[in-house]
């Protein structure tokens, strides 16, 4: 999903439909997994999916890997909040996450 958006946008309608089918499936999984928060689940799921894909697309285009890691972490945190999993606090996934440099230094 993260490697294709630019190429898909320049391609045929059938290619766009195929990409959309996969994206809709991703949204559907997120929608079913999202706890009720009073906001429309589909809207939340669409935003989470777009943050996940878009955040990765932008991060992959950056030269500064630490900034790219920071961007991915920010997108994940906001997506988890949208899904009702983070409640404004760091998720358990973020507590254990380290940048590639930190992982390399620890090994």
DSSP file (Angstrom, degrees, kcal/mol; ACC not computed):
  #  RESIDUE AA STRUCTURE BP1 BP2  ACC     N-H-->O    O-->H-N    N-H-->O    O-->H-N    TCO  KAPPA ALPHA  PHI   PSI    X-CA   Y-CA   Z-CA
    1    1 A X     >        0   0    0      0, 0.0     4,-0.7     0, 0.0     3,-0.2   0.000 360.0 360.0 360.0 -32.8    0.0    0.0    0.0
    2    2 A X  T  4  +     0   0    0      1,-0.2    58,-0.1     2,-0.1     3,-0.0   0.754 360.0  49.6 -83.8 -22.4    2.8    2.4    0.7
    3    3 A X  T  4 S+     0   0    0      1,-0.1     4,-0.3     2,-0.1    -1,-0.2   0.611 109.3  51.5 -89.2 -11.2    4.9    1.8   -2.4
    4    4 A X  T  > S+     0   0    0     -3,-0.2     4,-3.0     1,-0.1     3,-0.4   0.721  71.6  92.0-104.8 -22.5    2.0    2.2   -4.9
    5    5 A X  H  X S+     0   0    0     -4,-0.7     4,-2.4     1,-0.2     5,-0.1   0.836  92.2  45.8 -51.2 -44.4    0.0    5.4   -4.5
    6    6 A X  H  > S+     0   0    0      2,-0.2     4,-0.9     1,-0.2    -1,-0.2   0.925 117.5  43.8 -65.7 -43.5    1.9    7.6   -6.9
    7    7 A X  H >4 S+     0   0    0     -3,-0.4     3,-0.5    -4,-0.3    -2,-0.2   0.904 113.4  51.4 -67.1 -40.8    2.1    4.9   -9.6
    8    8 A X  H >< S+     0   0    0     -4,-3.0     3,-2.0     1,-0.2    -2,-0.2   0.910 103.7  58.3 -62.4 -42.0   -1.6    4.0   -9.1
    9    9 A X  H 3< S+     0   0    0     -4,-2.4    -1,-0.2    -5,-0.3    -2,-0.2   0.788 109.2  45.3 -59.2 -28.2   -2.6    7.7   -9.5
   10   10 A X  T << S+     0   0    0     -4,-0.9    -1,-0.3    -3,-0.5    -2,-0.2   0.302 105.7  81.6 -96.5   8.8   -1.0    7.8  -12.9
   11   11 A X  S <  S-     0   0    0     -3,-2.0    -3,-0.1     1,-0.2     5,-0.0  -0.278  86.8 -62.7-108.0-169.9   -2.5    4.5  -14.1
   12   12 A X     >  -     0   0    0     -2,-0.1     4,-2.2     1,-0.1    -1,-0.2  -0.140  44.9-108.2 -73.6 166.6   -5.7    3.1  -15.5
   13   13 A X  H  > S+     0   0    0      1,-0.2     4,-2.5     2,-0.2     5,-0.2   0.874 120.2  55.4 -62.2 -37.9   -9.1    3.1  -13.8
   14   14 A X  H  > S+     0   0    0      2,-0.2     4,-2.0     1,-0.2    -1,-0.2   0.877 107.5  49.0 -65.8 -35.8   -8.9   -0.6  -13.3
   15   15 A X  H  > S+     0   0    0      2,-0.2     4,-2.3     1,-0.2    -1,-0.2   0.918 111.3  49.7 -66.7 -42.9   -5.6   -0.2  -11.5
   16   16 A X  H  X S+     0   0    0     -4,-2.2     4,-2.7     1,-0.2    -2,-0.2   0.892 109.7  51.6 -62.0 -39.8   -7.1    2.5   -9.3
   17   17 A X  H  X S+     0   0    0     -4,-2.5     4,-2.3     2,-0.2    -1,-0.2   0.895 108.5  51.2 -65.0 -39.3  -10.1    0.2   -8.6
   18   18 A X  H  X S+     0   0    0     -4,-2.0     4,-1.8     2,-0.2    -2,-0.2   0.931 112.2  46.0 -63.2 -45.4   -7.8   -2.6   -7.5
   19   19 A X  H  X S+     0   0    0     -4,-2.3     4,-2.6     1,-0.2    -2,-0.2   0.924 112.2  51.7 -61.5 -44.8   -5.9   -0.3   -5.2
   20   20 A X  H  X S+     0   0    0     -4,-2.7     4,-3.1     1,-0.2     5,-0.2   0.873 105.5  55.9 -61.1 -38.2   -9.2    1.0   -3.8
   21   21 A X  H  X S+     0   0    0     -4,-2.3     4,-1.8     2,-0.2    -1,-0.2   0.920 110.5  44.2 -60.4 -44.6  -10.4   -2.5   -3.2
   22   22 A X  H  X S+     0   0    0     -4,-1.8     4,-2.1     2,-0.2    -2,-0.2   0.911 114.2  49.6 -67.2 -42.3   -7.4   -3.3   -1.0
   23   23 A X  H  X S+     0   0    0     -4,-2.6     4,-2.5     1,-0.2    -2,-0.2   0.920 109.8  51.2 -63.4 -43.2   -7.6    0.1    0.8
   24   24 A X  H  X S+     0   0    0     -4,-3.1     4,-2.5     1,-0.2    -1,-0.2   0.876 108.4  52.6 -61.4 -37.2  -11.4   -0.5    1.5
   25   25 A X  H  X S+     0   0    0     -4,-1.8     4,-2.2    -5,-0.2    -1,-0.2   0.909 108.9  49.7 -64.1 -41.2  -10.5   -3.9    2.9
   26   26 A X  H  X S+     0   0    0     -4,-2.1     4,-2.3     2,-0.2    -2,-0.2   0.926 111.5  48.5 -61.6 -45.3   -7.9   -2.3    5.2
   27   27 A X  H  X S+     0   0    0     -4,-2.5     4,-3.0     1,-0.2    -2,-0.2   0.897 109.4  53.7 -61.5 -41.2  -10.6    0.2    6.3
   28   28 A X  H  X S+     0   0    0     -4,-2.5     4,-2.3     2,-0.2    -1,-0.2   0.905 108.6  48.2 -62.6 -42.9  -13.1   -2.6    6.9
   29   29 A X  H  X S+     0   0    0     -4,-2.2     4,-1.4     2,-0.2    -1,-0.2   0.934 114.9  45.7 -62.6 -45.9  -10.7   -4.4    9.2
   30   30 A X  H  X S+     0   0    0     -4,-2.3     4,-1.1     1,-0.2    -2,-0.2   0.898 110.8  53.6 -63.4 -40.2   -9.9   -1.3   11.1
   31   31 A X  H  < S+     0   0    0     -4,-3.0     3,-0.5     1,-0.2    -1,-0.2   0.912 109.9  46.6 -62.2 -43.6  -13.6   -0.4   11.3
   32   32 A X  H  < S+     0   0    0     -4,-2.3    -1,-0.2     1,-0.2    -2,-0.2   0.792 115.3  47.8 -67.8 -27.2  -14.5   -3.8   12.8
   33   33 A X  H  < S+     0   0    0     -4,-1.4     2,-0.5    -5,-0.2    -1,-0.2   0.586  88.2 101.0 -90.2 -11.8  -11.6   -3.5   15.3
   34   34 A X  S  < S-     0   0    0     -4,-1.1    50,-0.1    -3,-0.5     3,-0.1  -0.618  71.1-130.8 -81.9 123.7  -12.4    0.0   16.4
   35   35 A X        -     0   0    0     48,-0.9     2,-0.2    -2,-0.5    -2,-0.1  -0.367  36.8 -89.7 -68.4 153.3  -14.1    0.3   19.8
   36   36 A X        +     0   0    0      1,-0.1    -1,-0.1     2,-0.1     4,-0.1  -0.451  52.8 161.7 -65.5 128.0  -17.2    2.5   19.9
   37   37 A X        -     0   0    0      2,-0.5    -1,-0.1    -2,-0.2     3,-0.1   0.325  64.2 -96.5-127.8   2.3  -16.2    6.1   20.9
   38   38 A X  S    S+     0   0    0      1,-0.4     2,-0.3     0, 0.0    -2,-0.1   0.238  97.7 100.0  96.7 -14.2  -19.3    8.0   19.8
   39   39 A X  S    S-     0   0    0      1,-0.1    -2,-0.5     2,-0.0    -1,-0.4  -0.732  92.2 -83.7 -99.9 154.8  -17.7    9.0   16.4
   40   40 A X     >  -     0   0    0     -2,-0.3     4,-2.0     1,-0.2     5,-0.2  -0.380  35.3-145.2 -59.0 125.6  -18.6    7.1   13.2
   41   41 A X  H  > S+     0   0    0      1,-0.2     4,-2.9     2,-0.2     5,-0.2   0.877  96.8  54.5 -61.7 -39.6  -16.4    4.0   13.0
   42   42 A X  H  > S+     0   0    0      2,-0.2     4,-2.7     1,-0.2    -1,-0.2   0.927 108.1  49.1 -62.3 -43.9  -16.0    4.2    9.3
   43   43 A X  H  > S+     0   0    0      1,-0.2     4,-2.2     2,-0.2    -1,-0.2   0.920 113.2  47.2 -60.9 -44.5  -14.8    7.8    9.4
   44   44 A X  H  X S+     0   0    0     -4,-2.0     4,-2.6     1,-0.2    -2,-0.2   0.926 112.3  49.9 -62.1 -44.8  -12.2    6.8   12.1
   45   45 A X  H  X S+     0   0    0     -4,-2.9     4,-2.6     1,-0.2    -2,-0.2   0.891 109.7  50.8 -63.9 -40.4  -11.1    3.8   10.1
   46   46 A X  H  X S+     0   0    0     -4,-2.7     4,-2.4     2,-0.2    -1,-0.2   0.925 112.0  47.1 -62.3 -44.0  -10.6    5.8    6.9
   47   47 A X  H  X S+     0   0    0     -4,-2.2     4,-2.5     2,-0.2    -2,-0.2   0.906 112.2  50.0 -65.0 -41.5   -8.6    8.4    8.8
   48   48 A X  H  X S+     0   0    0     -4,-2.6     4,-2.5     2,-0.2    -2,-0.2   0.934 112.2  47.3 -62.2 -45.8   -6.4    5.7   10.5
   49   49 A X  H  X S+     0   0    0     -4,-2.6     4,-2.6     1,-0.2     5,-0.3   0.917 112.7  48.8 -62.8 -43.4   -5.8    3.9    7.2
   50   50 A X  H  X S+     0   0    0     -4,-2.4     4,-2.8     1,-0.2     5,-0.4   0.892 111.7  49.7 -64.8 -39.3   -4.9    7.2    5.5
   51   51 A X  H  X S+     0   0    0     -4,-2.5     4,-2.4     3,-0.2     5,-0.3   0.918 112.2  48.3 -63.7 -43.3   -2.5    8.1    8.3
   52   52 A X  H  X S+     0   0    0     -4,-2.5     4,-1.5    -5,-0.2    -2,-0.2   0.954 120.1  35.6 -63.2 -50.6   -0.8    4.7    8.2
   53   53 A X  H  X S+     0   0    0     -4,-2.6     4,-2.4     2,-0.2    -2,-0.2   0.954 121.8  45.1 -69.7 -50.1   -0.3    4.7    4.4
   54   54 A X  H  X S+     0   0    0     -4,-2.8     4,-2.5    -5,-0.3     5,-0.2   0.891 111.0  53.2 -63.6 -41.0    0.4    8.4    4.0
   55   55 A X  H  X S+     0   0    0     -4,-2.4     4,-2.4    -5,-0.4    -1,-0.2   0.902 111.5  46.1 -60.7 -41.2    2.7    8.6    7.0
   56   56 A X  H  X S+     0   0    0     -4,-1.5     4,-2.4    -5,-0.3    -2,-0.2   0.898 110.5  53.2 -68.3 -40.2    4.8    5.7    5.6
   57   57 A X  H  X S+     0   0    0     -4,-2.4     4,-0.7     2,-0.2    -2,-0.2   0.942 114.2  41.5 -60.0 -47.9    4.8    7.3    2.1
   58   58 A X  H >< S+     0   0    0     -4,-2.5     3,-1.0     1,-0.2     4,-0.3   0.927 114.0  52.1 -66.4 -45.0    6.1   10.6    3.4
   59   59 A X  H >< S+     0   0    0     -4,-2.4     3,-1.4     1,-0.3    -1,-0.2   0.868 104.9  56.3 -61.1 -37.1    8.6    9.0    5.8
   60   60 A X  H 3< S+     0   0    0     -4,-2.4    -1,-0.3     1,-0.3    -2,-0.2   0.749 103.7  55.5 -66.7 -22.2   10.1    6.8    3.0
   61   61 A X  T << S+     0   0    0     -3,-1.0     2,-0.3    -4,-0.7    -1,-0.3   0.472  89.7  97.8 -89.4  -1.6   10.9   10.0    1.1
   62   62 A X    <   -     0   0    0     -3,-1.4     6,-0.0    -4,-0.3    -3,-0.0  -0.643  58.3-156.6 -93.1 144.5   12.9   11.6    3.8
   63   63 A X  S    S+     0   0    0     -2,-0.3     2,-1.0     1,-0.1    -1,-0.1   0.817  80.8  77.9 -82.3 -34.1   16.7   11.5    4.1
   64   64 A X     >  -     0   0    0      1,-0.2     4,-2.3     2,-0.1     5,-0.2  -0.672  64.4-168.9 -81.6 102.1   16.8   12.1    7.8
   65   65 A X  H  > S+     0   0    0     -2,-1.0     4,-2.5     1,-0.2    -1,-0.2   0.832  84.5  54.9 -64.1 -33.8   15.9    8.6    9.2
   66   66 A X  H  > S+     0   0    0      2,-0.2     4,-2.2     1,-0.2    -1,-0.2   0.914 110.0  46.1 -66.2 -40.7   15.4    9.9   12.8
   67   67 A X  H  > S+     0   0    0      2,-0.2     4,-2.5     1,-0.2    -2,-0.2   0.893 111.5  52.7 -66.9 -38.4   12.9   12.5   11.5
   68   68 A X  H  X S+     0   0    0     -4,-2.3     4,-2.5     2,-0.2    -2,-0.2   0.910 109.3  49.0 -62.2 -42.4   11.2    9.8    9.5
   69   69 A X  H  X S+     0   0    0     -4,-2.5     4,-2.5     2,-0.2    -2,-0.2   0.909 110.4  51.5 -62.0 -42.0   10.9    7.6   12.6
   70   70 A X  H  X S+     0   0    0     -4,-2.2     4,-2.3     2,-0.2    -2,-0.2   0.907 110.1  49.3 -61.3 -43.0    9.5   10.5   14.5
   71   71 A X  H  X S+     0   0    0     -4,-2.5     4,-2.6     2,-0.2    -2,-0.2   0.933 111.1  48.6 -63.1 -46.9    6.9   11.0   11.8
   72   72 A X  H  X S+     0   0    0     -4,-2.5     4,-2.5     1,-0.2    -2,-0.2   0.912 111.7  50.2 -60.7 -41.9    5.9    7.4   11.7
   73   73 A X  H  X S+     0   0    0     -4,-2.5     4,-2.6     2,-0.2    -1,-0.2   0.910 110.4  49.8 -61.8 -42.0    5.6    7.4   15.5
   74   74 A X  H  X S+     0   0    0     -4,-2.3     4,-2.4     2,-0.2     5,-0.2   0.922 111.8  47.7 -63.5 -44.4    3.4   10.5   15.4
   75   75 A X  H  X S+     0   0    0     -4,-2.6     4,-2.7     1,-0.2    -2,-0.2   0.914 112.8  48.8 -62.8 -42.9    1.1    8.9   12.8
   76   76 A X  H  X S+     0   0    0     -4,-2.5     4,-2.7    -5,-0.2     5,-0.2   0.923 111.0  50.4 -63.5 -43.4    0.8    5.7   14.7
   77   77 A X  H  X S+     0   0    0     -4,-2.6     4,-2.2     2,-0.2    -2,-0.2   0.933 113.7  44.0 -61.0 -47.0    0.0    7.6   17.9
   78   78 A X  H  X S+     0   0    0     -4,-2.4     4,-2.7     2,-0.2    -1,-0.2   0.900 112.9  52.1 -66.7 -40.0   -2.7    9.6   16.3
   79   79 A X  H  X S+     0   0    0     -4,-2.7     4,-1.9    -5,-0.2    -2,-0.2   0.916 110.2  48.7 -62.1 -42.4   -4.1    6.6   14.5
   80   80 A X  H  <>S+     0   0    0     -4,-2.7     5,-2.6     2,-0.2     6,-0.9   0.894 110.9  50.6 -63.8 -39.5   -4.3    4.7   17.8
   81   81 A X  H ><5S+     0   0    0     -4,-2.2     3,-1.3     4,-0.2    -2,-0.2   0.923 109.0  51.1 -62.8 -43.6   -6.0    7.6   19.4
   82   82 A X  H 3<5S+     0   0    0     -4,-2.7    -1,-0.2     1,-0.3    -2,-0.2   0.876 109.8  51.0 -59.8 -36.8   -8.5    7.8   16.6
   83   83 A X  T 3<5S-     0   0    0     -4,-1.9   -48,-0.9    -5,-0.2    -1,-0.3   0.513 116.4-115.8 -80.1  -4.1   -9.2    4.1   17.1
   84   84 A X  T < 5S+     0   0    0     -3,-1.3    -3,-0.2    -4,-0.4    -2,-0.1   0.636  87.2 109.0  82.7  13.2   -9.7    4.5   20.8
   85   85 A X  S   <S+     0   0    0     -5,-2.6    -4,-0.2    -6,-0.2    -5,-0.1   0.710  76.1  40.7 -96.3 -22.1   -6.7    2.5   21.8
   86   86 A X  S >  S-     0   0    0     -6,-0.9     3,-2.4    -9,-0.1    -5,-0.2   0.772  74.2-159.2-100.9 -28.5   -4.3    5.1   23.1
   87   87 A X  T 3  S-     0   0    0      1,-0.3     3,-0.1    -7,-0.3    -6,-0.1   0.848  75.9 -56.0  49.4  39.4   -6.6    7.5   25.1
   88   88 A X  T 3  S+     0   0    0      1,-0.3    -1,-0.3   -11,-0.2     2,-0.3   0.453 119.9 103.2  77.9  -0.4   -4.0   10.2   24.8
   89   89 A X  S <  S-     0   0    0     -3,-2.4    -1,-0.3     1,-0.1     2,-0.1  -0.724  85.0 -87.3-110.1 162.2   -1.3    8.1   26.4
   90   90 A X        -     0   0    0     -2,-0.3    -1,-0.1    -3,-0.1     2,-0.1  -0.449  47.9-122.5 -64.0 138.2    1.6    6.3   24.8
   91   91 A X     >  -     0   0    0     -2,-0.1     4,-1.6     1,-0.1     3,-0.3  -0.356  22.6-108.5 -76.1 164.3    0.6    2.8   23.6
   92   92 A X  H  > S+     0   0    0      1,-0.2     4,-0.8     2,-0.2    -1,-0.1   0.796 120.7  59.9 -63.7 -25.6    2.4   -0.2   24.9
   93   93 A X  H >4 S+     0   0    0      1,-0.2     3,-0.5     2,-0.2     4,-0.5   0.904 104.1  48.7 -66.8 -41.1    3.9   -0.5   21.4
   94   94 A X  H >4 S+     0   0    0     -3,-0.3     3,-0.7     1,-0.2    -2,-0.2   0.832 102.4  62.4 -69.0 -32.4    5.5    2.9   21.6
   95   95 A X  H 3< S+     0   0    0     -4,-1.6    -1,-0.2     1,-0.2    -2,-0.2   0.819 111.5  37.9 -62.9 -29.6    7.0    2.2   25.0
   96   96 A X  T << S+     0   0    0     -4,-0.8     2,-0.3    -3,-0.5    -1,-0.2   0.448  95.2 105.9-101.0  -1.9    9.1   -0.7   23.6
   97   97 A X    <   +     0   0    0     -3,-0.7     2,-0.3    -4,-0.5    -3,-0.0  -0.588  43.5 179.2 -85.0 139.4    9.9    1.0   20.3
   98   98 A X        -     0   0    0     -2,-0.3    -2,-0.0     2,-0.0    -3,-0.0  -0.951  33.3-101.7-132.2 155.6   13.3    2.4   19.6
   99   99 A X     >  -     0   0    0     -2,-0.3     4,-2.6     1,-0.1     5,-0.2  -0.298  40.8-104.3 -68.0 160.9   14.8    4.1   16.5
  100  100 A X  H  > S+     0   0    0      1,-0.2     4,-2.5     2,-0.2     5,-0.2   0.874 123.8  52.4 -55.1 -37.6   17.0    2.0   14.3
  101  101 A X  H  > S+     0   0    0      2,-0.2     4,-2.4     1,-0.2    -1,-0.2   0.909 109.5  48.2 -65.6 -41.2   20.0    3.7   15.7
  102  102 A X  H  > S+     0   0    0      2,-0.2     4,-1.8     1,-0.2    -2,-0.2   0.896 111.8  49.8 -66.1 -39.3   19.0    2.9   19.2
  103  103 A X  H  X S+     0   0    0     -4,-2.6     4,-1.1     2,-0.2    -2,-0.2   0.920 112.1  48.1 -63.8 -42.3   18.3   -0.7   18.3
  104  104 A X  H  < S+     0   0    0     -4,-2.5     3,-0.4     1,-0.2    -2,-0.2   0.894 111.0  50.6 -64.6 -40.2   21.7   -1.0   16.7
  105  105 A X  H  < S+     0   0    0     -4,-2.4    -1,-0.2     1,-0.2    -2,-0.2   0.834 109.3  51.7 -66.9 -32.1   23.4    0.6   19.7
  106  106 A X  H  <        0   0    0     -4,-1.8    -1,-0.2     1,-0.2    -2,-0.2   0.711 360.0 360.0 -78.7 -20.1   21.7   -1.8   22.0
  107  107 A X     <        0   0    0     -4,-1.1    -1,-0.2    -3,-0.4    -2,-0.2   0.478 360.0 360.0 -93.4 360.0   22.8   -4.9   20.0
